[in-house]
Amino acid sequence: MPPPPPPLGRARRRAAHAFDAALDDAELVATRAALAQGRWQSARSLLALTGDDHDRRGHRVVVLAAESYSAAWAKDWLLAEPDSVDAAVLLAAARVQRALRGKDKPDAAREACHTAAALAPADPTPWLALLLLERTHGDDTAVVRTFEHVRARHSDHHHAHHLMVARLAERRADLGPDPLHEVYDFAAWAAEQAPADSPLAMLPVIAHAERYRVLATAGRVSADPPASGHWTDRRARQVMKAAFDWWLEWEHEGHPRRLVDLNHLAHAKVCEGRGAEAAALFHRIGEHATPAPWSYPDRDPYAAFRAARDRALGTG
């Protein structure tokens, strides 16, 4: 396989605007600030309160682990509480983030993930951390095996399915646009097997954006998303309509990563030329933009988001 592209959601050019991966989780924002000051007790309390809400736990652990100081404070936490499962999980995720930044060896991060997984056999979060690593550094076998470990513990894990879609979309970029590409089949299968109210209903939209990223980067479609035609063929329109209809019926105000889905759906509606539907989504998104997919394939994501929002809302 060719070398993988930059990790999911990372723009090739550094955006001037700072996106907040915490999204609208105010408790997470406060805990992250406390952890930056070495007060790991706040992280302990937050993760204990999160319990076995696996999507929220994964979201919070990944966001906390992304900070440069997290590994050091997780080690301090483990020194104080050697039996703490949450400390081991946070340390594993932090070592993964360090490995992704080239600050740690991937094998050391893998070992930390397996250690945490052994301590918490029912928790998908150590396997989510490992999937983040394998999505960039692992071969196909490692990616699929790790994804199956996540699914065995939480069958409709939101973040894990997004990572799997991003990886699958990168296969056979040289073939150009292909409505039968395996990433579309995977996304449709995952959406169909999930419960009716699961946000995995949005996964076909994610697959469409990830495949666009790959095709545009390879020069097989226009680097201008609305001009590419990628969102306007019959199949794409059916996917986008089904996703929007699902959102109207099942909107999940409390899902920790719903804003990731809403940004993808708003982007799709902009590219499809459905301004009124995009406007409804932008109202829900507010200021919580996400780098992906506005950065695709190589754009300033915040400028792209603001321009699209202003057009949809008539505020430009």
Salt bridges, closest charged atoms under 4 A:
ASP20 OD1 - ARG32 NH1 2.81
ASP24 OD2 - ARG258 NH2 2.40
ASP25 OD2 - ARG60 NE 2.78
GLU27 OE1 - ARG60 NH2 2.96
ASP53 OD2 - ARG56 NE 3.14
ASP55 OD2 - HIS154 NE2 3.52
ASP55 OD1 - HIS157 ND1 3.79
ASP55 OD2 - HIS255 NE2 3.20
GLU81 OE2 - ARG44 NH1 2.16
ASP86 OD1 - ARG57 NH2 2.93
ASP104 OD2 - ARG95 NE 2.80
ASP104 OD2 - ARG98 NE 3.98
ASP107 OD1 - ARG110 NH1 2.85
ASP123 OD2 - ARG57 NE 2.82
GLU134 OE2 - ARG110 NE 2.87
ASP140 OD1 - ARG167 NH2 2.99
ASP140 OD2 - ARG171 NH2 3.20
ASP156 OD1 - HIS154 NE2 3.77
GLU170 OE2 - ARG135 NH2 2.69
GLU170 OE2 - ARG213 NH2 3.00
GLU182 OE1 - ARG171 NH1 2.51
GLU182 OE2 - ARG172 NH1 2.80
GLU210 OE1 - ARG213 NE 2.66
ASP245 OD2 - LYS241 NZ 2.66
GLU251 OE2 - ARG284 NE 2.71
GLU253 OE1 - ARG258 NE 3.95
GLU253 OE2 - ARG284 NE 3.80
ASP261 OD2 - HIS158 NE2 2.78
ASP261 OD1 - HIS162 NE2 3.40
GLU272 OE2 - ARG237 NH1 3.32
GLU272 OE1 - LYS269 NZ 3.24
GLU277 OE1 - LYS269 NZ 2.77
GLU277 OE2 - ARG274 NH2 3.14
GLU287 OE2 - ARG309 NH1 2.97
ASP298 OD2 - ARG13 NH1 3.73
